[in-house]
Amino acid sequence: MRTFTCFTTDQRYGVPTLSFILAADEERAREIARRELLSAREHTGIELHENGRCIFTEKRSFAS
């Protein structure tokens, strides 16, 4: 298992929320990160890091 660092931007808070994801590979970690992004309407973006390097970022798009 590999450890990934996740920063979730939430419109309710001034700083991103830090969490950790344990996953077998980067693809699975990205799936988990996307699920986290979509888990709350207030989540506006997510960054996934491994060994201090950003490997994935996604912003939520809101339809007007």
PDB file of N, CA, C and O in Angstrom, chain B, residues numbered from 101:
ATOM      1  N   MET B 101       0.845  -1.189   0.000  1.00  0.00           N
ATOM      2  CA  MET B 101       0.000   0.000   0.000  1.00  0.00           C
ATOM      3  C   MET B 101       0.882   1.240   0.000  1.00  0.00           C
ATOM      4  O   MET B 101       1.936   1.283   0.634  1.00  0.00           O
ATOM      5  N   ARG B 102       0.417   2.242  -0.729  1.00  0.00           N
ATOM      6  CA  ARG B 102       1.118   3.522  -0.790  1.00  0.00           C
ATOM      7  C   ARG B 102       0.279   4.569  -0.062  1.00  0.00           C
ATOM      8  O   ARG B 102      -0.945   4.463   0.014  1.00  0.00           O
ATOM      9  N   THR B 103       0.960   5.575   0.468  1.00  0.00           N
ATOM     10  CA  THR B 103       0.283   6.655   1.186  1.00  0.00           C
ATOM     11  C   THR B 103       0.289   7.908   0.326  1.00  0.00           C
ATOM     12  O   THR B 103       1.337   8.342  -0.151  1.00  0.00           O
ATOM     13  N   PHE B 104      -0.891   8.484   0.134  1.00  0.00           N
ATOM     14  CA  PHE B 104      -1.068   9.703  -0.639  1.00  0.00           C
ATOM     15  C   PHE B 104      -1.627  10.776   0.288  1.00  0.00           C
ATOM     16  O   PHE B 104      -2.438  10.488   1.168  1.00  0.00           O
ATOM     17  N   THR B 105      -1.193  12.001   0.084  1.00  0.00           N
ATOM     18  CA  THR B 105      -1.692  13.140   0.847  1.00  0.00           C
ATOM     19  C   THR B 105      -2.752  13.837   0.006  1.00  0.00           C
ATOM     20  O   THR B 105      -2.571  14.036  -1.195  1.00  0.00           O
ATOM     21  N   CYS B 106      -3.842  14.200   0.636  1.00  0.00           N
ATOM     22  CA  CYS B 106      -4.969  14.789  -0.072  1.00  0.00           C
ATOM     23  C   CYS B 106      -5.336  16.122   0.578  1.00  0.00           C
ATOM     24  O   CYS B 106      -5.492  16.202   1.797  1.00  0.00           O
ATOM     25  N   PHE B 107      -5.474  17.168  -0.241  1.00  0.00           N
ATOM     26  CA  PHE B 107      -5.908  18.481   0.227  1.00  0.00           C
ATOM     27  C   PHE B 107      -7.238  18.795  -0.445  1.00  0.00           C
ATOM     28  O   PHE B 107      -7.314  18.912  -1.668  1.00  0.00           O
ATOM     29  N   THR B 108      -8.276  18.927   0.358  1.00  0.00           N
ATOM     30  CA  THR B 108      -9.612  19.202  -0.160  1.00  0.00           C
ATOM     31  C   THR B 108      -9.986  20.649   0.133  1.00  0.00           C
ATOM     32  O   THR B 108      -9.990  21.077   1.288  1.00  0.00           O
ATOM     33  N   THR B 109     -10.300  21.398  -0.916  1.00  0.00           N
ATOM     34  CA  THR B 109     -10.754  22.776  -0.766  1.00  0.00           C
ATOM     35  C   THR B 109     -12.263  22.754  -0.539  1.00  0.00           C
ATOM     36  O   THR B 109     -13.013  22.125  -1.285  1.00  0.00           O
ATOM     37  N   ASP B 110     -12.684  23.452   0.503  1.00  0.00           N
ATOM     38  CA  ASP B 110     -14.085  23.462   0.915  1.00  0.00           C
ATOM     39  C   ASP B 110     -14.494  24.918   1.071  1.00  0.00           C
ATOM     40  O   ASP B 110     -13.810  25.685   1.748  1.00  0.00           O
ATOM     41  N   GLN B 111     -15.593  25.301   0.458  1.00  0.00           N
ATOM     42  CA  GLN B 111     -16.012  26.704   0.494  1.00  0.00           C
ATOM     43  C   GLN B 111     -16.361  27.194   1.898  1.00  0.00           C
ATOM     44  O   GLN B 111     -16.482  28.401   2.111  1.00  0.00           O
ATOM     45  N   ARG B 112     -16.522  26.291   2.852  1.00  0.00           N
ATOM     46  CA  ARG B 112     -16.854  26.691   4.221  1.00  0.00           C
ATOM     47  C   ARG B 112     -15.635  27.098   5.031  1.00  0.00           C
ATOM     48  O   ARG B 112     -15.769  27.762   6.059  1.00  0.00           O
ATOM     49  N   TYR B 113     -14.440  26.705   4.578  1.00  0.00           N
ATOM     50  CA  TYR B 113     -13.226  26.916   5.374  1.00  0.00           C
ATOM     51  C   TYR B 113     -12.191  27.710   4.587  1.00  0.00           C
ATOM     52  O   TYR B 113     -12.182  27.692   3.356  1.00  0.00           O
ATOM     53  N   GLY B 114     -11.323  28.406   5.312  1.00  0.00           N
ATOM     54  CA  GLY B 114     -10.299  29.236   4.685  1.00  0.00           C
ATOM     55  C   GLY B 114      -9.061  28.482   4.236  1.00  0.00           C
ATOM     56  O   GLY B 114      -8.296  28.983   3.413  1.00  0.00           O
ATOM     57  N   VAL B 115      -8.857  27.294   4.760  1.00  0.00           N
ATOM     58  CA  VAL B 115      -7.678  26.495   4.388  1.00  0.00           C
ATOM     59  C   VAL B 115      -8.133  25.100   3.952  1.00  0.00           C
ATOM     60  O   VAL B 115      -9.167  24.619   4.417  1.00  0.00           O
ATOM     61  N   PRO B 116      -7.385  24.452   3.076  1.00  0.00           N
ATOM     62  CA  PRO B 116      -7.758  23.102   2.647  1.00  0.00           C
ATOM     63  C   PRO B 116      -7.711  22.104   3.803  1.00  0.00           C
ATOM     64  O   PRO B 116      -6.935  22.261   4.746  1.00  0.00           O
ATOM     65  N   THR B 117      -8.540  21.095   3.713  1.00  0.00           N
ATOM     66  CA  THR B 117      -8.563  20.014   4.692  1.00  0.00           C
ATOM     67  C   THR B 117      -7.552  18.949   4.275  1.00  0.00           C
ATOM     68  O   THR B 117      -7.542  18.500   3.128  1.00  0.00           O
ATOM     69  N   LEU B 118      -6.710  18.557   5.215  1.00  0.00           N
ATOM     70  CA  LEU B 118      -5.688  17.542   4.971  1.00  0.00           C
ATOM     71  C   LEU B 118      -6.225  16.163   5.331  1.00  0.00           C
ATOM     72  O   LEU B 118      -6.817  15.976   6.394  1.00  0.00           O
ATOM     73  N   SER B 119      -6.015  15.207   4.445  1.00  0.00           N
ATOM     74  CA  SER B 119      -6.351  13.813   4.743  1.00  0.00           C
ATOM     75  C   SER B 119      -5.334  12.918   4.041  1.00  0.00           C
ATOM     76  O   SER B 119      -4.542  13.382   3.221  1.00  0.00           O
ATOM     77  N   PHE B 120      -5.366  11.650   4.370  1.00  0.00           N
ATOM     78  CA  PHE B 120      -4.440  10.689   3.780  1.00  0.00           C
ATOM     79  C   PHE B 120      -5.228   9.551   3.161  1.00  0.00           C
ATOM     80  O   PHE B 120      -6.250   9.118   3.693  1.00  0.00           O
ATOM     81  N   ILE B 121      -4.740   9.080   2.041  1.00  0.00           N
ATOM     82  CA  ILE B 121      -5.361   7.967   1.335  1.00  0.00           C
ATOM     83  C   ILE B 121      -4.342   6.842   1.247  1.00  0.00           C
ATOM     84  O   ILE B 121      -3.211   7.053   0.812  1.00  0.00           O
ATOM     85  N   LEU B 122      -4.741   5.659   1.657  1.00  0.00           N
ATOM     86  CA  LEU B 122      -3.917   4.461   1.478  1.00  0.00           C
ATOM     87  C   LEU B 122      -4.496   3.701   0.295  1.00  0.00           C
ATOM     88  O   LEU B 122      -5.662   3.306   0.313  1.00  0.00           O
ATOM     89  N   ALA B 123      -3.680   3.496  -0.731  1.00  0.00           N
ATOM     90  CA  ALA B 123      -4.155   2.814  -1.932  1.00  0.00           C
ATOM     91  C   ALA B 123      -3.028   1.995  -2.547  1.00  0.00           C
ATOM     92  O   ALA B 123      -1.849   2.267  -2.323  1.00  0.00           O
ATOM     93  N   ALA B 124      -3.407   1.000  -3.315  1.00  0.00           N
ATOM     94  CA  ALA B 124      -2.422   0.122  -3.944  1.00  0.00           C
ATOM     95  C   ALA B 124      -1.639   0.828  -5.042  1.00  0.00           C
ATOM     96  O   ALA B 124      -0.467   0.529  -5.271  1.00  0.00           O
ATOM     97  N   ASP B 125      -2.301   1.778  -5.728  1.00  0.00           N
ATOM     98  CA  ASP B 125      -1.622   2.472  -6.823  1.00  0.00           C
ATOM     99  C   ASP B 125      -2.238   3.856  -7.031  1.00  0.00           C
ATOM    100  O   ASP B 125      -3.234   4.212  -6.402  1.00  0.00           O
ATOM    101  N   GLU B 126      -1.622   4.622  -7.928  1.00  0.00           N
ATOM    102  CA  GLU B 126      -2.066   5.995  -8.174  1.00  0.00           C
ATOM    103  C   GLU B 126      -3.476   6.038  -8.757  1.00  0.00           C
ATOM    104  O   GLU B 126      -4.260   6.917  -8.401  1.00  0.00           O
ATOM    105  N   GLU B 127      -3.803   5.123  -9.626  1.00  0.00           N
ATOM    106  CA  GLU B 127      -5.133   5.103 -10.230  1.00  0.00           C
ATOM    107  C   GLU B 127      -6.223   4.950  -9.168  1.00  0.00           C
ATOM    108  O   GLU B 127      -7.230   5.658  -9.205  1.00  0.00           O
ATOM    109  N   ARG B 128      -6.027   4.040  -8.236  1.00  0.00           N
ATOM    110  CA  ARG B 128      -7.008   3.838  -7.158  1.00  0.00           C
ATOM    111  C   ARG B 128      -7.074   5.065  -6.260  1.00  0.00           C
ATOM    112  O   ARG B 128      -8.158   5.450  -5.821  1.00  0.00           O
ATOM    113  N   ALA B 129      -5.934   5.684  -5.981  1.00  0.00           N
ATOM    114  CA  ALA B 129      -5.916   6.895  -5.156  1.00  0.00           C
ATOM    115  C   ALA B 129      -6.700   8.017  -5.833  1.00  0.00           C
ATOM    116  O   ALA B 129      -7.415   8.762  -5.162  1.00  0.00           O
ATOM    117  N   ARG B 130      -6.575   8.142  -7.141  1.00  0.00           N
ATOM    118  CA  ARG B 130      -7.336   9.164  -7.881  1.00  0.00           C
ATOM    119  C   ARG B 130      -8.836   8.903  -7.788  1.00  0.00           C
ATOM    120  O   ARG B 130      -9.619   9.837  -7.613  1.00  0.00           O
ATOM    121  N   GLU B 131      -9.237   7.644  -7.903  1.00  0.00           N
ATOM    122  CA  GLU B 131     -10.657   7.290  -7.781  1.00  0.00           C
ATOM    123  C   GLU B 131     -11.199   7.700  -6.415  1.00  0.00           C
ATOM    124  O   GLU B 131     -12.288   8.266  -6.312  1.00  0.00           O
ATOM    125  N   ILE B 132     -10.434   7.412  -5.375  1.00  0.00           N
ATOM    126  CA  ILE B 132     -10.854   7.757  -4.012  1.00  0.00           C
ATOM    127  C   ILE B 132     -10.919   9.273  -3.854  1.00  0.00           C
ATOM    128  O   ILE B 132     -11.847   9.791  -3.232  1.00  0.00           O
ATOM    129  N   ALA B 133      -9.946   9.987  -4.409  1.00  0.00           N
ATOM    130  CA  ALA B 133      -9.933  11.451  -4.324  1.00  0.00           C
ATOM    131  C   ALA B 133     -11.146  12.047  -5.036  1.00  0.00           C
ATOM    132  O   ALA B 133     -11.784  12.960  -4.513  1.00  0.00           O
ATOM    133  N   ARG B 134     -11.467  11.540  -6.218  1.00  0.00           N
ATOM    134  CA  ARG B 134     -12.650  12.030  -6.945  1.00  0.00           C
ATOM    135  C   ARG B 134     -13.926  11.795  -6.133  1.00  0.00           C
ATOM    136  O   ARG B 134     -14.805  12.655  -6.078  1.00  0.00           O
ATOM    137  N   ARG B 135     -14.014  10.637  -5.513  1.00  0.00           N
ATOM    138  CA  ARG B 135     -15.186  10.326  -4.683  1.00  0.00           C
ATOM    139  C   ARG B 135     -15.288  11.313  -3.522  1.00  0.00           C
ATOM    140  O   ARG B 135     -16.376  11.782  -3.188  1.00  0.00           O
ATOM    141  N   GLU B 136     -14.144  11.623  -2.912  1.00  0.00           N
ATOM    142  CA  GLU B 136     -14.120  12.591  -1.811  1.00  0.00           C
ATOM    143  C   GLU B 136     -14.571  13.968  -2.297  1.00  0.00           C
ATOM    144  O   GLU B 136     -15.342  14.643  -1.615  1.00  0.00           O
ATOM    145  N   LEU B 137     -14.099  14.385  -3.461  1.00  0.00           N
ATOM    146  CA  LEU B 137     -14.492  15.679  -4.021  1.00  0.00           C
ATOM    147  C   LEU B 137     -16.007  15.757  -4.183  1.00  0.00           C
ATOM    148  O   LEU B 137     -16.612  16.790  -3.895  1.00  0.00           O
ATOM    149  N   LEU B 138     -16.609  14.688  -4.634  1.00  0.00           N
ATOM    150  CA  LEU B 138     -18.052  14.677  -4.891  1.00  0.00           C
ATOM    151  C   LEU B 138     -18.896  14.343  -3.668  1.00  0.00           C
ATOM    152  O   LEU B 138     -20.125  14.354  -3.744  1.00  0.00           O
ATOM    153  N   SER B 139     -18.252  14.046  -2.545  1.00  0.00           N
ATOM    154  CA  SER B 139     -18.987  13.607  -1.357  1.00  0.00           C
ATOM    155  C   SER B 139     -19.740  14.729  -0.645  1.00  0.00           C
ATOM    156  O   SER B 139     -20.661  14.463   0.128  1.00  0.00           O
ATOM    157  N   ALA B 140     -19.360  15.972  -0.898  1.00  0.00           N
ATOM    158  CA  ALA B 140     -20.057  17.103  -0.269  1.00  0.00           C
ATOM    159  C   ALA B 140     -20.161  18.244  -1.269  1.00  0.00           C
ATOM    160  O   ALA B 140     -19.203  18.552  -1.978  1.00  0.00           O
ATOM    161  N   ARG B 141     -21.305  18.852  -1.318  1.00  0.00           N
ATOM    162  CA  ARG B 141     -21.538  19.954  -2.257  1.00  0.00           C
ATOM    163  C   ARG B 141     -20.559  21.108  -2.034  1.00  0.00           C
ATOM    164  O   ARG B 141     -20.235  21.838  -2.971  1.00  0.00           O
ATOM    165  N   GLU B 142     -20.092  21.272  -0.807  1.00  0.00           N
ATOM    166  CA  GLU B 142     -19.202  22.389  -0.468  1.00  0.00           C
ATOM    167  C   GLU B 142     -17.761  22.168  -0.931  1.00  0.00           C
ATOM    168  O   GLU B 142     -16.972  23.113  -0.945  1.00  0.00           O
ATOM    169  N   HIS B 143     -17.407  20.947  -1.308  1.00  0.00           N
ATOM    170  CA  HIS B 143     -16.052  20.681  -1.790  1.00  0.00           C
ATOM    171  C   HIS B 143     -15.898  21.272  -3.192  1.00  0.00           C
ATOM    172  O   HIS B 143     -16.682  20.971  -4.091  1.00  0.00           O
ATOM    173  N   THR B 144     -14.884  22.113  -3.366  1.00  0.00           N
ATOM    174  CA  THR B 144     -14.702  22.791  -4.649  1.00  0.00           C
ATOM    175  C   THR B 144     -13.468  22.331  -5.409  1.00  0.00           C
ATOM    176  O   THR B 144     -13.350  22.603  -6.604  1.00  0.00           O
ATOM    177  N   GLY B 145     -12.554  21.648  -4.754  1.00  0.00           N
ATOM    178  CA  GLY B 145     -11.358  21.168  -5.438  1.00  0.00           C
ATOM    179  C   GLY B 145     -10.612  20.167  -4.588  1.00  0.00           C
ATOM    180  O   GLY B 145     -10.838  20.052  -3.384  1.00  0.00           O
ATOM    181  N   ILE B 146      -9.709  19.437  -5.245  1.00  0.00           N
ATOM    182  CA  ILE B 146      -8.919  18.437  -4.527  1.00  0.00           C
ATOM    183  C   ILE B 146      -7.548  18.312  -5.179  1.00  0.00           C
ATOM    184  O   ILE B 146      -7.418  18.382  -6.401  1.00  0.00           O
ATOM    185  N   GLU B 147      -6.537  18.126  -4.351  1.00  0.00           N
ATOM    186  CA  GLU B 147      -5.175  17.866  -4.825  1.00  0.00           C
ATOM    187  C   GLU B 147      -4.691  16.580  -4.176  1.00  0.00           C
ATOM    188  O   GLU B 147      -4.930  16.336  -2.994  1.00  0.00           O
ATOM    189  N   LEU B 148      -4.016  15.769  -4.959  1.00  0.00           N
ATOM    190  CA  LEU B 148      -3.463  14.512  -4.474  1.00  0.00           C
ATOM    191  C   LEU B 148      -1.951  14.574  -4.636  1.00  0.00           C
ATOM    192  O   LEU B 148      -1.445  14.879  -5.716  1.00  0.00           O
ATOM    193  N   HIS B 149      -1.234  14.283  -3.558  1.00  0.00           N
ATOM    194  CA  HIS B 149       0.228  14.348  -3.557  1.00  0.00           C
ATOM    195  C   HIS B 149       0.807  13.000  -3.138  1.00  0.00           C
ATOM    196  O   HIS B 149       0.217  12.258  -2.353  1.00  0.00           O
ATOM    197  N   GLU B 150       1.989  12.711  -3.693  1.00  0.00           N
ATOM    198  CA  GLU B 150       2.763  11.564  -3.236  1.00  0.00           C
ATOM    199  C   GLU B 150       4.218  12.005  -3.154  1.00  0.00           C
ATOM    200  O   GLU B 150       4.766  12.558  -4.107  1.00  0.00           O
ATOM    201  N   ASN B 151       4.828  11.755  -2.016  1.00  0.00           N
ATOM    202  CA  ASN B 151       6.221  12.158  -1.775  1.00  0.00           C
ATOM    203  C   ASN B 151       6.442  13.651  -2.020  1.00  0.00           C
ATOM    204  O   ASN B 151       7.479  14.050  -2.551  1.00  0.00           O
ATOM    205  N   GLY B 152       5.463  14.474  -1.632  1.00  0.00           N
ATOM    206  CA  GLY B 152       5.585  15.920  -1.746  1.00  0.00           C
ATOM    207  C   GLY B 152       5.343  16.479  -3.137  1.00  0.00           C
ATOM    208  O   GLY B 152       5.491  17.684  -3.346  1.00  0.00           O
ATOM    209  N   ARG B 153       4.979  15.643  -4.087  1.00  0.00           N
ATOM    210  CA  ARG B 153       4.766  16.075  -5.467  1.00  0.00           C
ATOM    211  C   ARG B 153       3.285  15.936  -5.816  1.00  0.00           C
ATOM    212  O   ARG B 153       2.674  14.895  -5.573  1.00  0.00           O
ATOM    213  N   CYS B 154       2.717  16.999  -6.390  1.00  0.00           N
ATOM    214  CA  CYS B 154       1.310  16.957  -6.803  1.00  0.00           C
ATOM    215  C   CYS B 154       1.187  16.057  -8.032  1.00  0.00           C
ATOM    216  O   CYS B 154       1.832  16.292  -9.054  1.00  0.00           O
ATOM    217  N   ILE B 155       0.354  15.029  -7.919  1.00  0.00           N
ATOM    218  CA  ILE B 155       0.182  14.088  -9.026  1.00  0.00           C
ATOM    219  C   ILE B 155      -1.213  14.154  -9.648  1.00  0.00           C
ATOM    220  O   ILE B 155      -1.462  13.559 -10.696  1.00  0.00           O
ATOM    221  N   PHE B 156      -2.120  14.885  -8.993  1.00  0.00           N
ATOM    222  CA  PHE B 156      -3.483  14.962  -9.505  1.00  0.00           C
ATOM    223  C   PHE B 156      -4.173  16.159  -8.878  1.00  0.00           C
ATOM    224  O   PHE B 156      -4.039  16.409  -7.681  1.00  0.00           O
ATOM    225  N   THR B 157      -4.904  16.887  -9.685  1.00  0.00           N
ATOM    226  CA  THR B 157      -5.726  17.980  -9.169  1.00  0.00           C
ATOM    227  C   THR B 157      -7.025  18.027  -9.969  1.00  0.00           C
ATOM    228  O   THR B 157      -7.036  17.792 -11.177  1.00  0.00           O
ATOM    229  N   GLU B 158      -8.100  18.331  -9.284  1.00  0.00           N
ATOM    230  CA  GLU B 158      -9.385  18.439  -9.964  1.00  0.00           C
ATOM    231  C   GLU B 158     -10.231  19.487  -9.264  1.00  0.00           C
ATOM    232  O   GLU B 158     -10.281  19.550  -8.036  1.00  0.00           O
ATOM    233  N   LYS B 159     -10.893  20.306 -10.064  1.00  0.00           N
ATOM    234  CA  LYS B 159     -11.814  21.319  -9.554  1.00  0.00           C
ATOM    235  C   LYS B 159     -13.221  20.887  -9.916  1.00  0.00           C
ATOM    236  O   LYS B 159     -13.457  20.305 -10.975  1.00  0.00           O
ATOM    237  N   ARG B 160     -14.133  21.173  -9.039  1.00  0.00           N
ATOM    238  CA  ARG B 160     -15.536  20.846  -9.300  1.00  0.00           C
ATOM    239  C   ARG B 160     -16.137  21.977 -10.124  1.00  0.00           C
ATOM    240  O   ARG B 160     -15.942  23.152  -9.815  1.00  0.00           O
ATOM    241  N   SER B 161     -16.858  21.622 -11.159  1.00  0.00           N
ATOM    242  CA  SER B 161     -17.540  22.635 -11.959  1.00  0.00           C
ATOM    243  C   SER B 161     -19.008  22.651 -11.554  1.00  0.00           C
ATOM    244  O   SER B 161     -19.655  21.610 -11.443  1.00  0.00           O
ATOM    245  N   PHE B 162     -19.503  23.834 -11.341  1.00  0.00           N
ATOM    246  CA  PHE B 162     -20.892  24.001 -10.930  1.00  0.00           C
ATOM    247  C   PHE B 162     -21.684  24.554 -12.096  1.00  0.00           C
ATOM    248  O   PHE B 162     -21.297  25.559 -12.693  1.00  0.00           O
ATOM    249  N   ALA B 163     -22.779  23.912 -12.421  1.00  0.00           N
ATOM    250  CA  ALA B 163     -23.646  24.398 -13.492  1.00  0.00           C
ATOM    251  C   ALA B 163     -24.456  25.576 -12.977  1.00  0.00           C
ATOM    252  O   ALA B 163     -24.949  25.554 -11.850  1.00  0.00           O
ATOM    253  N   SER B 164     -24.590  26.586 -13.791  1.00  0.00           N
ATOM    254  CA  SER B 164     -25.355  27.787 -13.395  1.00  0.00           C
ATOM    255  C   SER B 164     -26.823  27.609 -13.661  1.00  0.00           C
ATOM    256  O   SER B 164     -27.613  28.513 -13.391  1.00  0.00           O
TER     257      SER B 164
END
